């Protein structure tokens, strides 16, 4: 179940922070509407890494569409060139 608290609960932030766990953020509301999410740093780092990977995959897909795709032999040849 989602852990939702009013932002005013931050006055007692130790209690709010105690409720945070990996995969279980605390959602803070302001005037009854979702406003912030507090996540464990490990979860935050995972999210950042996932976004970076998705961005790189999207760039690769765009490059493939614009410049054409490589087959496996072409990829292996490029890797051999890079590794000398």
N, C-alpha and C positions, 0 to 999 in steps of 0.2 A: 504494500500500500504506500502511496506517495506520502512523503513527510512534508506537510505544508504548514507554514507558520506565518503570522503577520510580521512585517519588518520591525515592528515595535518590540518584538521579542529579542532583538539584538541588544537591548539594554542589559539582558542577562545572557551575553554571548557565549559564555562557557557552556550553558545548557544547550544552546543551539549547536555549537561545535561538537558536543558529545554525541549528537544524533547523526552526524555525518559518517558514512562508511563508503568503501569502494562500491560503486554501482548503486548507491542509495543517497542521492543528493538531497539537500534540504531546499525546498522551494519557498521563497519569501514573497509575500503579497503586500501590496500597498493599495489602500482603498479598495480592498477586495479583489484586486486583479493581480495576476502573476507578474512579478517585476524582476526578481533575481533568482539565481540558483547558486548554492554553495556546494562545491564538490571537493572530494578528497584530492590531494595533489596528484596521487598516482592515477586516478581516473582522468584528471585534467590532462596529464601528460599523454595518456593513451588517446584521448580525443584529439589532441594536437597532432600526434603522429598519424592518426587515421586520416585527418583532414589533409595533411601534407601528402600522404600516399595517394589519396583520391585525386588531389590536384595534379600530381605527377602522372597518374594514369590518364587523366583527362587530356593533359598536354601530349602524351604519347599517342593517344587515339587521334587527336587533332592532327598531329604530325603525320600519322599514317594515312589519314584521309587526304591531306594536302600533297604529301610527297610520295605516297605509295608505301605499301607494306613490304617487309623483308621476310624471306622464308628462313627456315632454321639453318640452312647451310650458310646463308649470308650473315646471319647473326653470329654463328660460330667463327666465321672468317674475321669479322670485326673484332670479336673478343680475342682471338689469337693475335691480331695486329696490336691490340692495346696491351696485351700481356707479354709481347715480344718473344 
